[in-house]
């Protein structure tokens, strides 16, 4: 890889960790359009697989900080929702091989646009303190849907799960990021085999590639994400939650528009 490309990937790692720590989204929503732009010859499945692997690495880094902060979460809910996400991601990944790129891009853009408008227009609801059993079932269904979109497009799940989990009565705003980061790791690892086991027709010269995952790109982005993690947590501590929600909606809407434009002019 060239030095300018490495520099761009380092910036991506910094932004990925920042978004994951503050908004609870893994950065796949950012990495997919960037990889799509930087590597236009990559199959869409390789972009999705590489993006999801980056998301797992960044989420693992954040979980270390969330554990130190002792933010309460329900492990039963995490496992329940992660199971739905794993099934959904695998289904989405397999379905992606039967769909054209423009359909996958359409799913990406329409999903982000819907979630962005929902975040911007909806008022934040008061959350109950106790975990509600109905929320586990409802959350599992939402995660199944979100996982399918993530596996199909490589969004990573967090950008979908964060606004979806925000609709559950049992999840407080400060718990969204820990929940989604846990799920990104568990769900991502549970789905990574599908990406690694398949052999693509496309191979990148002078790159560490296993299946559909380009680990050369992953290594640069995750390392820079690790360096940024402490700063991201400090910013998370001082940012107003209501402002963070509005910023998340604007970011998702902007990325949806960008992805649509570059696909139309490609």
Phi and psi in degrees as GROMACS dihedral restraints (atoms count N, CA, C in turn):
[ dihedral_restraints ]
;  ai    aj    ak    al  type     phi  dphi    fc
    3     4     5     6     1   -76.4    20    10
    4     5     6     7     1   161.0    20    10
    6     7     8     9     1   -62.6    20    10
    7     8     9    10     1   -43.2    20    10
    9    10    11    12     1   -59.5    20    10
   10    11    12    13     1   -37.9    20    10
   12    13    14    15     1   -66.8    20    10
   13    14    15    16     1   -42.4    20    10
   15    16    17    18     1   -61.8    20    10
   16    17    18    19     1   -41.3    20    10
   18    19    20    21     1   -61.9    20    10
   19    20    21    22     1   -43.3    20    10
   21    22    23    24     1   -62.3    20    10
   22    23    24    25     1   -41.0    20    10
   24    25    26    27     1   -67.0    20    10
   25    26    27    28     1   -34.0    20    10
   27    28    29    30     1   -64.0    20    10
   28    29    30    31     1   -43.9    20    10
   30    31    32    33     1   -60.8    20    10
   31    32    33    34     1   -39.1    20    10
   33    34    35    36     1   -61.1    20    10
   34    35    36    37     1   -41.6    20    10
   36    37    38    39     1   -62.9    20    10
   37    38    39    40     1   -41.1    20    10
   39    40    41    42     1   -62.9    20    10
   40    41    42    43     1   -47.0    20    10
   42    43    44    45     1   -68.3    20    10
   43    44    45    46     1   -35.9    20    10
   45    46    47    48     1   -61.7    20    10
   46    47    48    49     1   -46.7    20    10
   48    49    50    51     1   -67.1    20    10
   49    50    51    52     1   -38.5    20    10
   51    52    53    54     1   -61.8    20    10
   52    53    54    55     1   -45.5    20    10
   54    55    56    57     1   -67.8    20    10
   55    56    57    58     1   -37.3    20    10
   57    58    59    60     1   -66.9    20    10
   58    59    60    61     1   -43.1    20    10
   60    61    62    63     1   -71.0    20    10
   61    62    63    64     1   -40.9    20    10
   63    64    65    66     1   -85.2    20    10
   64    65    66    67     1   -47.5    20    10
   66    67    68    69     1  -100.4    20    10
   67    68    69    70     1   -14.8    20    10
   69    70    71    72     1    82.4    20    10
   70    71    72    73     1    12.6    20    10
   72    73    74    75     1  -104.6    20    10
   73    74    75    76     1   142.3    20    10
   75    76    77    78     1   -77.6    20    10
   76    77    78    79     1    -8.9    20    10
   78    79    80    81     1    99.0    20    10
   79    80    81    82     1    -8.5    20    10
   81    82    83    84     1   -62.0    20    10
   82    83    84    85     1   -32.7    20    10
   84    85    86    87     1   -63.6    20    10
   85    86    87    88     1   -26.7    20    10
   87    88    89    90     1   -88.6    20    10
   88    89    90    91     1   -40.6    20    10
   90    91    92    93     1   -70.5    20    10
   91    92    93    94     1   -35.0    20    10
   93    94    95    96     1   -59.7    20    10
   94    95    96    97     1   -53.6    20    10
   96    97    98    99     1   -65.6    20    10
   97    98    99   100     1   -33.0    20    10
   99   100   101   102     1   -68.9    20    10
  100   101   102   103     1   -46.7    20    10
  102   103   104   105     1   -64.4    20    10
  103   104   105   106     1   -35.6    20    10
  105   106   107   108     1   -62.5    20    10
  106   107   108   109     1   -33.2    20    10
  108   109   110   111     1   -81.5    20    10
  109   110   111   112     1   -44.7    20    10
  111   112   113   114     1   -72.1    20    10
  112   113   114   115     1   -33.4    20    10
  114   115   116   117     1  -126.1    20    10
  115   116   117   118     1    70.7    20    10
  117   118   119   120     1   -64.7    20    10
  118   119   120   121     1   -18.0    20    10
  120   121   122   123     1   -87.0    20    10
  121   122   123   124     1   -10.5    20    10
  123   124   125   126     1   -66.0    20    10
  124   125   126   127     1   138.5    20    10
  126   127   128   129     1   -62.6    20    10
  127   128   129   130     1   149.9    20    10
  129   130   131   132     1   -60.6    20    10
  130   131   132   133     1   -30.8    20    10
  132   133   134   135     1   -68.0    20    10
  133   134   135   136     1   -33.9    20    10
  135   136   137   138     1   -69.7    20    10
  136   137   138   139     1   -39.2    20    10
  138   139   140   141     1   -62.1    20    10
  139   140   141   142     1   -43.9    20    10
  141   142   143   144     1   -63.3    20    10
  142   143   144   145     1   -44.7    20    10
  144   145   146   147     1   -66.7    20    10
  145   146   147   148     1   -43.7    20    10
  147   148   149   150     1   -65.9    20    10
  148   149   150   151     1   -41.1    20    10
  150   151   152   153     1   -61.4    20    10
  151   152   153   154     1   -45.8    20    10
  153   154   155   156     1   -64.7    20    10
  154   155   156   157     1   -36.4    20    10
  156   157   158   159     1   -66.2    20    10
  157   158   159   160     1   -38.7    20    10
  159   160   161   162     1   -62.4    20    10
  160   161   162   163     1   -41.9    20    10
  162   163   164   165     1   -59.8    20    10
  163   164   165   166     1   -42.8    20    10
  165   166   167   168     1   -61.0    20    10
  166   167   168   169     1   -46.5    20    10
  168   169   170   171     1   -62.0    20    10
  169   170   171   172     1   -45.2    20    10
  171   172   173   174     1   -65.8    20    10
  172   173   174   175     1   -39.4    20    10
  174   175   176   177     1   -66.1    20    10
  175   176   177   178     1   -38.3    20    10
  177   178   179   180     1   -60.0    20    10
  178   179   180   181     1   -41.9    20    10
  180   181   182   183     1   -61.6    20    10
  181   182   183   184     1   -45.1    20    10
  183   184   185   186     1   -66.6    20    10
  184   185   186   187     1   -35.0    20    10
  186   187   188   189     1   -62.5    20    10
  187   188   189   190     1   -31.5    20    10
  189   190   191   192     1   -61.4    20    10
  190   191   192   193     1   -43.1    20    10
  192   193   194   195     1   -71.5    20    10
  193   194   195   196     1   -40.1    20    10
  195   196   197   198     1   -64.0    20    10
  196   197   198   199     1   -36.2    20    10
  198   199   200   201     1   -64.0    20    10
  199   200   201   202     1   -41.2    20    10
  201   202   203   204     1   -66.0    20    10
  202   203   204   205     1   -31.6    20    10
  204   205   206   207     1   -79.3    20    10
  205   206   207   208     1   -11.7    20    10
  207   208   209   210     1    57.2    20    10
  208   209   210   211     1    45.5    20    10
  210   211   212   213     1   -77.2    20    10
  211   212   213   214     1   123.3    20    10
  213   214   215   216     1   -69.9    20    10
  214   215   216   217     1   134.3    20    10
  216   217   218   219     1  -140.4    20    10
  217   218   219   220     1   159.1    20    10
  219   220   221   222     1   -97.0    20    10
  220   221   222   223     1   114.2    20    10
  222   223   224   225     1   -66.5    20    10
  223   224   225   226     1   -31.2    20    10
  225   226   227   228     1   -63.2    20    10
  226   227   228   229     1   -43.4    20    10
  228   229   230   231     1   -65.7    20    10
  229   230   231   232     1   -40.7    20    10
  231   232   233   234     1   -59.0    20    10
  232   233   234   235     1   -46.7    20    10
  234   235   236   237     1   -66.4    20    10
  235   236   237   238     1   -40.1    20    10
  237   238   239   240     1   -62.8    20    10
  238   239   240   241     1   -50.3    20    10
  240   241   242   243     1   -69.9    20    10
  241   242   243   244     1   -35.2    20    10
  243   244   245   246     1   -65.8    20    10
  244   245   246   247     1   -36.6    20    10
  246   247   248   249     1   -61.1    20    10
  247   248   249   250     1   -43.9    20    10
  249   250   251   252     1   -62.8    20    10
  250   251   252   253     1   -39.7    20    10
  252   253   254   255     1   -66.9    20    10
  253   254   255   256     1   -42.3    20    10
  255   256   257   258     1   -59.5    20    10
  256   257   258   259     1   -47.5    20    10
  258   259   260   261     1   -61.5    20    10
  259   260   261   262     1   -43.8    20    10
  261   262   263   264     1   -64.1    20    10
  262   263   264   265     1   -43.9    20    10
  264   265   266   267     1   -61.5    20    10
  265   266   267   268     1   -44.2    20    10
  267   268   269   270     1   -64.9    20    10
  268   269   270   271     1   -40.6    20    10
  270   271   272   273     1   -63.7    20    10
  271   272   273   274     1   -43.8    20    10
  273   274   275   276     1   -63.7    20    10
  274   275   276   277     1   -40.5    20    10
  276   277   278   279     1   -62.1    20    10
  277   278   279   280     1   -45.7    20    10
  279   280   281   282     1   -67.4    20    10
  280   281   282   283     1   -39.3    20    10
  282   283   284   285     1   -64.7    20    10
  283   284   285   286     1   -32.2    20    10
  285   286   287   288     1   -60.0    20    10
  286   287   288   289     1   -26.0    20    10
  288   289   290   291     1   -74.8    20    10
  289   290   291   292     1   -13.7    20    10
  291   292   293   294     1  -105.3    20    10
  292   293   294   295     1     4.1    20    10
  294   295   296   297     1  -117.1    20    10
  295   296   297   298     1   149.0    20    10
  297   298   299   300     1   -76.3    20    10
  298   299   300   301     1   161.5    20    10
  300   301   302   303     1   -59.5    20    10
  301   302   303   304     1   -36.9    20    10
  303   304   305   306     1   -69.1    20    10
  304   305   306   307     1   -30.0    20    10
  306   307   308   309     1   -69.4    20    10
  307   308   309   310     1   -42.2    20    10
  309   310   311   312     1   -62.9    20    10
  310   311   312   313     1   -42.8    20    10
  312   313   314   315     1   -63.5    20    10
  313   314   315   316     1   -38.5    20    10
  315   316   317   318     1   -63.3    20    10
  316   317   318   319     1   -40.4    20    10
  318   319   320   321     1   -63.5    20    10
  319   320   321   322     1   -44.3    20    10
  321   322   323   324     1   -56.9    20    10
  322   323   324   325     1   -52.8    20    10
  324   325   326   327     1   -67.3    20    10
  325   326   327   328     1   -45.6    20    10
  327   328   329   330     1   -66.6    20    10
  328   329   330   331     1   -38.2    20    10
  330   331   332   333     1   -64.9    20    10
  331   332   333   334     1   -47.4    20    10
  333   334   335   336     1   -64.1    20    10
  334   335   336   337     1   -39.9    20    10
  336   337   338   339     1   -63.9    20    10
  337   338   339   340     1   -45.0    20    10
  339   340   341   342     1   -61.2    20    10
  340   341   342   343     1   -48.2    20    10
  342   343   344   345     1   -66.1    20    10
  343   344   345   346     1   -38.5    20    10
  345   346   347   348     1   -62.3    20    10
  346   347   348   349     1   -46.9    20    10
  348   349   350   351     1   -65.9    20    10
  349   350   351   352     1   -35.9    20    10
  351   352   353   354     1   -64.7    20    10
  352   353   354   355     1   -40.8    20    10
  354   355   356   357     1   -68.0    20    10
  355   356   357   358     1   -44.5    20    10
  357   358   359   360     1   -68.9    20    10
  358   359   360   361     1   -40.4    20    10
  360   361   362   363     1   -88.2    20    10
  361   362   363   364     1   -28.5    20    10
  363   364   365   366     1   -81.4    20    10
  364   365   366   367     1   142.5    20    10
  366   367   368   369     1   -84.1    20    10
  367   368   369   370     1   147.8    20    10
  369   370   371   372     1   -69.9    20    10
  370   371   372   373     1   133.1    20    10
  372   373   374   375     1   -93.8    20    10
  373   374   375   376     1   155.6    20    10
  375   376   377   378     1   -76.7    20    10
  376   377   378   379     1   133.8    20    10
  378   379   380   381     1  -100.0    20    10
  379   380   381   382     1   144.6    20    10
  381   382   383   384     1   -76.4    20    10
  382   383   384   385     1   151.7    20    10
  384   385   386   387     1   -78.2    20    10
  385   386   387   388     1   -30.9    20    10
  387   388   389   390     1   -94.3    20    10
  388   389   390   391     1   148.2    20    10
  390   391   392   393     1   -70.0    20    10
  391   392   393   394     1   130.3    20    10
  393   394   395   396     1  -102.0    20    10
  394   395   396   397     1   131.0    20    10
  396   397   398   399     1   -61.8    20    10
  397   398   399   400     1   -35.3    20    10
  399   400   401   402     1   -62.0    20    10
  400   401   402   403     1   -32.2    20    10
  402   403   404   405     1   -66.2    20    10
  403   404   405   406     1   -31.0    20    10
  405   406   407   408     1   -65.1    20    10
  406   407   408   409     1   -42.9    20    10
  408   409   410   411     1   -69.3    20    10
  409   410   411   412     1   -45.7    20    10
  411   412   413   414     1   -62.7    20    10
  412   413   414   415     1   -42.6    20    10
  414   415   416   417     1   -63.4    20    10
  415   416   417   418     1   -38.3    20    10
  417   418   419   420     1   -63.5    20    10
  418   419   420   421     1   -39.8    20    10
  420   421   422   423     1   -65.8    20    10
  421   422   423   424     1   -42.6    20    10
  423   424   425   426     1   -63.5    20    10
  424   425   426   427     1   -39.3    20    10
  426   427   428   429     1   -71.0    20    10
  427   428   429   430     1   -30.9    20    10
  429   430   431   432     1   -62.6    20    10
  430   431   432   433     1   -46.5    20    10
  432   433   434   435     1   -64.6    20    10
  433   434   435   436     1   -48.5    20    10
  435   436   437   438     1   -61.6    20    10
  436   437   438   439     1   -39.5    20    10
  438   439   440   441     1   -64.2    20    10
  439   440   441   442     1   -38.2    20    10
  441   442   443   444     1   -63.6    20    10
  442   443   444   445     1   -43.3    20    10
  444   445   446   447     1   -65.5    20    10
  445   446   447   448     1   -39.9    20    10
  447   448   449   450     1   -64.4    20    10
  448   449   450   451     1   -45.0    20    10
  450   451   452   453     1   -66.4    20    10
  451   452   453   454     1   -30.8    20    10
  453   454   455   456     1   -76.9    20    10
  454   455   456   457     1   -38.3    20    10
  456   457   458   459     1  -108.5    20    10
  457   458   459   460     1   -18.2    20    10
  459   460   461   462     1    81.9    20    10
  460   461   462   463     1    12.2    20    10
  462   463   464   465     1   -57.0    20    10
  463   464   465   466     1   -35.4    20    10
  465   466   467   468     1   108.7    20    10
  466   467   468   469     1   -14.4    20    10
  468   469   470   471     1    95.1    20    10
  469   470   471   472     1   -40.4    20    10
  471   472   473   474     1   -62.1    20    10
  472   473   474   475     1   -41.4    20    10
  474   475   476   477     1   -66.7    20    10
  475   476   477   478     1   -23.6    20    10
  477   478   479   480     1   -89.1    20    10
  478   479   480   481     1   -45.2    20    10
  480   481   482   483     1   -66.9    20    10
  481   482   483   484     1   -37.7    20    10
  483   484   485   486     1   -57.5    20    10
  484   485   486   487     1   -53.3    20    10
  486   487   488   489     1   -69.7    20    10
  487   488   489   490     1   -29.9    20    10
  489   490   491   492     1   -69.9    20    10
  490   491   492   493     1   -46.2    20    10
  492   493   494   495     1   -65.5    20    10
  493   494   495   496     1   -27.1    20    10
  495   496   497   498     1   -64.6    20    10
  496   497   498   499     1   -16.8    20    10
  498   499   500   501     1   -86.2    20    10
  499   500   501   502     1   -11.1    20    10
  501   502   503   504     1   -80.9    20    10
  502   503   504   505     1   135.5    20    10
  504   505   506   507     1   -66.1    20    10
  505   506   507   508     1   -25.1    20    10
  507   508   509   510     1   -87.3    20    10
  508   509   510   511     1    -7.8    20    10
  510   511   512   513     1  -104.4    20    10
  511   512   513   514     1   118.2    20    10
  513   514   515   516     1   -82.3    20    10
  514   515   516   517     1   156.8    20    10
  516   517   518   519     1   -54.2    20    10
  517   518   519   520     1   -41.4    20    10
  519   520   521   522     1   -72.3    20    10
  520   521   522   523     1   -12.0    20    10
  522   523   524   525     1   -92.2    20    10
  523   524   525   526     1   -13.9    20    10
  525   526   527   528     1   -60.2    20    10
  526   527   528   529     1   -49.4    20    10
  528   529   530   531     1   -61.8    20    10
  529   530   531   532     1   -46.4    20    10
  531   532   533   534     1   -59.9    20    10
  532   533   534   535     1   -44.2    20    10
  534   535   536   537     1   -59.7    20    10
  535   536   537   538     1   -49.4    20    10
  537   538   539   540     1   -68.4    20    10
  538   539   540   541     1   -34.0    20    10
  540   541   542   543     1   -67.4    20    10
  541   542   543   544     1   -41.1    20    10
  543   544   545   546     1   -58.4    20    10
  544   545   546   547     1   -46.2    20    10
  546   547   548   549     1   -67.7    20    10
  547   548   549   550     1   -34.8    20    10
  549   550   551   552     1   -64.9    20    10
  550   551   552   553     1   -36.4    20    10
  552   553   554   555     1   -72.1    20    10
  553   554   555   556     1   -52.5    20    10
  555   556   557   558     1   -65.0    20    10
  556   557   558   559     1   -48.9    20    10
  558   559   560   561     1   -66.3    20    10
  559   560   561   562     1   -38.5    20    10
  561   562   563   564     1   -66.4    20    10
  562   563   564   565     1   -45.6    20    10
  564   565   566   567     1   -64.7    20    10
  565   566   567   568     1   -35.6    20    10
  567   568   569   570     1   -68.2    20    10
  568   569   570   571     1   -21.8    20    10
  570   571   572   573     1  -105.8    20    10
  571   572   573   574     1    -9.3    20    10
  573   574   575   576     1   -65.3    20    10
  574   575   576   577     1   -29.6    20    10
  576   577   578   579     1   -57.4    20    10
  577   578   579   580     1   -40.3    20    10
  579   580   581   582     1   -60.2    20    10
  580   581   582   583     1   -36.6    20    10
  582   583   584   585     1   -74.4    20    10
  583   584   585   586     1   -37.5    20    10
  585   586   587   588     1   -78.6    20    10
  586   587   588   589     1   -28.8    20    10
  588   589   590   591     1   -77.9    20    10
  589   590   591   592     1   -27.7    20    10
  591   592   593   594     1   -83.5    20    10
  592   593   594   595     1   144.0    20    10
  594   595   596   597     1  -105.5    20    10
  595   596   597   598     1   114.1    20    10
  597   598   599   600     1   -77.9    20    10
  598   599   600   601     1   158.4    20    10
  600   601   602   603     1   -76.6    20    10
  601   602   603   604     1   -16.7    20    10
  603   604   605   606     1   -99.3    20    10
  604   605   606   607     1   128.3    20    10
  606   607   608   609     1  -125.5    20    10
  607   608   609   610     1   139.0    20    10
  609   610   611   612     1   -97.5    20    10
  610   611   612   613     1   128.0    20    10
  612   613   614   615     1   -69.0    20    10
  613   614   615   616     1   141.6    20    10
  615   616   617   618     1    56.3    20    10
  616   617   618   619     1    40.1    20    10
  618   619   620   621     1  -135.6    20    10
  619   620   621   622     1   148.3    20    10
  621   622   623   624     1   -85.4    20    10
  622   623   624   625     1   100.2    20    10
  624   625   626   627     1  -122.2    20    10
  625   626   627   628     1   129.7    20    10
  627   628   629   630     1  -125.2    20    10
  628   629   630   631     1   116.5    20    10
  630   631   632   633     1    59.5    20    10
  631   632   633   634     1  -126.3    20    10
  633   634   635   636     1   -96.1    20    10
  634   635   636   637     1     7.2    20    10
  636   637   638   639     1  -102.3    20    10
  637   638   639   640     1   124.4    20    10
  639   640   641   642     1   -94.1    20    10
  640   641   642   643     1    98.3    20    10
  642   643   644   645     1   -75.2    20    10
  643   644   645   646     1   -15.7    20    10
  645   646   647   648     1   -65.2    20    10
  646   647   648   649     1   -43.9    20    10
  648   649   650   651     1   -67.9    20    10
  649   650   651   652     1   -43.4    20    10
  651   652   653   654     1   -58.3    20    10
  652   653   654   655     1   -45.0    20    10
  654   655   656   657     1   -61.1    20    10
  655   656   657   658     1   -43.8    20    10
  657   658   659   660     1   -65.1    20    10
  658   659   660   661     1   -45.7    20    10
  660   661   662   663     1   -69.2    20    10
  661   662   663   664     1   -44.7    20    10
  663   664   665   666     1   -68.1    20    10
  664   665   666   667     1   -38.2    20    10
  666   667   668   669     1   -62.6    20    10
  667   668   669   670     1   -44.9    20    10
  669   670   671   672     1   -67.7    20    10
  670   671   672   673     1   -31.0    20    10
  672   673   674   675     1   -64.5    20    10
  673   674   675   676     1   -40.7    20    10
  675   676   677   678     1   -62.6    20    10
  676   677   678   679     1   -41.8    20    10
  678   679   680   681     1   -63.9    20    10
  679   680   681   682     1   -32.9    20    10
  681   682   683   684     1   -84.0    20    10
  682   683   684   685     1   -14.2    20    10
  684   685   686   687     1   -58.3    20    10
  685   686   687   688     1   -42.1    20    10
  687   688   689   690     1   -64.6    20    10
  688   689   690   691     1   -41.5    20    10
  690   691   692   693     1   -65.4    20    10
  691   692   693   694     1   -40.4    20    10
  693   694   695   696     1   -59.4    20    10
  694   695   696   697     1   -41.1    20    10
  696   697   698   699     1   -67.2    20    10
  697   698   699   700     1   -35.3    20    10
  699   700   701   702     1   -66.4    20    10
  700   701   702   703     1   -41.2    20    10
  702   703   704   705     1   -65.5    20    10
  703   704   705   706     1   -40.1    20    10
  705   706   707   708     1   -58.8    20    10
  706   707   708   709     1   -36.3    20    10
  708   709   710   711     1   -70.6    20    10
  709   710   711   712     1   -24.2    20    10
  711   712   713   714     1  -106.8    20    10
  712   713   714   715     1    -9.5    20    10
  714   715   716   717     1   -83.4    20    10
  715   716   717   718     1   132.2    20    10
  717   718   719   720     1   -64.3    20    10
  718   719   720   721     1   130.0    20    10
  720   721   722   723     1   -57.8    20    10
  721   722   723   724     1   -39.4    20    10
  723   724   725   726     1   -65.3    20    10
  724   725   726   727     1   -41.0    20    10
  726   727   728   729     1   -66.0    20    10
  727   728   729   730     1   -38.6    20    10
  729   730   731   732     1   -61.4    20    10
  730   731   732   733     1   -39.5    20    10
  732   733   734   735     1   -63.6    20    10
  733   734   735   736     1   -44.5    20    10
  735   736   737   738     1   -64.0    20    10
  736   737   738   739     1   -42.6    20    10
  738   739   740   741     1   -62.5    20    10
  739   740   741   742     1   -39.8    20    10
  741   742   743   744     1   -60.9    20    10
  742   743   744   745     1   -44.9    20    10
  744   745   746   747     1   -61.1    20    10
  745   746   747   748     1   -43.0    20    10
  747   748   749   750     1   -64.5    20    10
  748   749   750   751     1   -41.4    20    10
  750   751   752   753     1   -62.8    20    10
  751   752   753   754     1   -46.8    20    10
  753   754   755   756     1   -62.6    20    10
  754   755   756   757     1   -41.9    20    10
  756   757   758   759     1   -66.2    20    10
  757   758   759   760     1   -38.6    20    10
  759   760   761   762     1   -66.4    20    10
  760   761   762   763     1   -42.2    20    10
  762   763   764   765     1   -68.0    20    10
  763   764   765   766     1   -37.5    20    10
  765   766   767   768     1   -61.0    20    10
  766   767   768   769     1   -44.6    20    10
  768   769   770   771     1   -64.7    20    10
  769   770   771   772     1   -40.9    20    10
  771   772   773   774     1   -63.3    20    10
  772   773   774   775     1   -44.5    20    10
  774   775   776   777     1   -63.5    20    10
  775   776   777   778     1   -37.4    20    10
  777   778   779   780     1   -66.2    20    10
  778   779   780   781     1   -42.4    20    10
  780   781   782   783     1   -64.8    20    10
  781   782   783   784     1   -48.0    20    10
  783   784   785   786     1   -68.3    20    10
  784   785   786   787     1   -27.2    20    10
  786   787   788   789     1   -73.1    20    10
  787   788   789   790     1   -36.9    20    10
  789   790   791   792     1   -69.5    20    10
  790   791   792   793     1   -33.0    20    10
  792   793   794   795     1   -93.9    20    10
  793   794   795   796     1    -4.7    20    10
